[in-house]
Amino acid sequence: MPKQNLSSNKDMSILKNEIWDCIRNEASKEAANEPILTSFLHTTILNHDDFALSLAFHLSNLLSSATASALSLREVINESFAQDSHIIDAAINDIAAIRDRDSACGECGTPFLYYKGYHALQTYRVAHWLWKQNRNELAQFLQSRISNCFGVDIHPAAKIGYGLMLDHATGIVIGETSVVGNNVSIMQSVTLGGTGKDSGDRHPKIGDGVLIGAGSKILGNINIGEGAQVCAGSVVLNDVPAHSAVAGVPAKVVGTPNEDMPSLSMNQQLS
């Protein structure tokens, strides 16, 4: 399991208030500047009392279909938030991660409203909660909706930490027995997959602070050590030592990242 060393309750409360205030302030400003978005911003953000209610409303509207109404989905999402406070804590940390790492986004409201990687990850967290409650059919329904709506496929049984950024996100696949640590950054078209037809524990284990470059394929029950960097386009078939960088097909160690935790700086150059 990813290490669950979220901030203390006091620090988490401060961060939650900071992020929610930021989202509301940005929404209020944009509602005044863009009349065509006024109704959307009010119904999605400004009419809600807290972050969790707003997120549940937004996700349910994005995920709704002819077979599952927004109202019914919102009830399930709100239930998961109420039963497991770590879901919202992780969602707050994911917003902070995008704000701090994405050079195209220095705001909180933009990823909350528009970034499908963020939406996919938060919906996965609800599906994972359902999976742990043995509500597997509904969890897999949400997995299907994530794939259809956001172009991201995350199995609800996968174990994923907090402070993640799924950058651009299109084409990301995370298999059933994958484990992803905290403060990881994953670029588009990345696969955390199995090999062959074996069942059981067959997917990668990604350590804290790892940066996975665009188009990389990490296959099999292998370990990617803490603070490692997988360069774009690599096919990784063997364990990667902590704080090393791998590249190529098949991937080999080619150097070390410029940072102890390359996911935080997003610096894809090597020492």
Order of alpha helices (4+ residues) and beta strands (2+ residues): alpha-alpha-alpha-alpha-alpha-alpha-alpha-alpha-beta-beta-beta-beta-beta-beta-beta-beta-beta-beta-beta-beta-beta-beta-beta-alpha
